[in-house]
Amino acid sequence: GDVSIQSVGVLEYKYPLGEQQDIFIEDKELERIYHAAVETFRQNTVDVFMDCPTRERAGWLCDSYFTAQAEYCFTGKSVVEKAYMENFVLAEHFPFLPEGMLPMCYPADHPDGIFIPQWAMWYVVELDQYLMRDAGADAEFFRETCYRLVHYFEQFVNGDGLLERLPSWSFIEWSKANEWSFDVNYPTNMLYSKMLEIIGRRYQDEKILEQSRRLKKKIVTLSFDGKMFVDNAVRDPKGILRNTNNHSEACQYYAYFFEIIDRGDSRYRDLIKLIYDVFGPQREKNKIMPEVEYANALMGVYMRLELLLKWGEKEKLLSEIKQYFGGMAEITGTLWEHNKPCASLNHGFASFA
């Protein structure tokens, strides 16, 4: 019989950027990466900063720290970020979480009661930037949420002032660094010190600022082994806290990213040389220093890139952007969740590139 062919409409949901992002970049590989970043951003930013357009259309904290910078870069505004940040405050309560804790992703928080304590700290780190991006934002609107986090974490502070044995799912980075979260995880405490510093500065709270300063000093005293920062310490049978021999590339970035130490400090000259001359996109490929856990995309690689940007290392930064993202842009036209073609090959935070 006759076959009736009907047209099928396709409805596309993407952030409406317009033509202003169709810019010319002389380096064709960088231009391809740029457009892959734009495409990744558009497909993962509709009403919330999503993980990916397929399996997980939810807004995760920490990821949002990076995607929000892409939004502001591409649009000059923080429209989605404003709604996203305010959602966490406007919710009356989170019934599956302990008092004061924030969901790891919201909306679409998990009813199983699992949360990522570090992601709540990243909320404050992003908030600090958001308040600079959005001139109309009011820090007072977020005060109670911030102080509830401070009170929540107080119960896990040990005699050294360090957070110890945080509950639920501790997340440091998508690498073996995640396996080194107990008993005391130093990257987590570096992040915690920054959270305290931001809250103390934003709300002129000298007590919290002093807590942050003491914590930074204690982290350096306990975790720097003369060459690198150790990832974690565990309690021995007598209850004494002893450092492991676990070292990750990401941990070293945490130390600079959260300003535990300063790049100009001569005591860490060898560490800076290691970061510049040894770490980076070719180390894993060439199996250099395998005893130091390689950084993955989230979040060691992104910390590294932001540090290079902050330090004014433009040429090195552009070269590494090509090495990290060139293959992704060529293969899929989007940017990926990991350094390798696995999991999501179109992940919102990667638009940070």
Buried (B, 14 or more C-beta within 10 A) or exposed (E): EEEEEEEEEEEEEBBEBEEEBEEEEEEEBBBBBBBBBBBBBBBBBBEBBBBBBEEBBBBBBBBBBBBBBBBBBBBEEBEBBBBBBBBBBEBEEBEBBEEBBBBBBBEBBBEEEBBBBBBBBBBBBBBBBBBEBBEEBEBEEBBEBBBBBBEBBEEBBEEBBBBBEBEBBBBBBBBBBBBBBBBBBBBBBBBBBBBBBBBBEBBEBEEBBEBBBBBBEBBBEBBBEEEBBBBBBBBEEEEEBEBEEBBBBBBBBBBBBBEBBEBEEEEBEEBBEBBEEEBBBEBBEEEEBEEBBBBBBBBBBBBBBBBBEEBEBEEEBBBBBBEBBBBBBEEBBBBBBBBEEEBBBBBBBBBBB
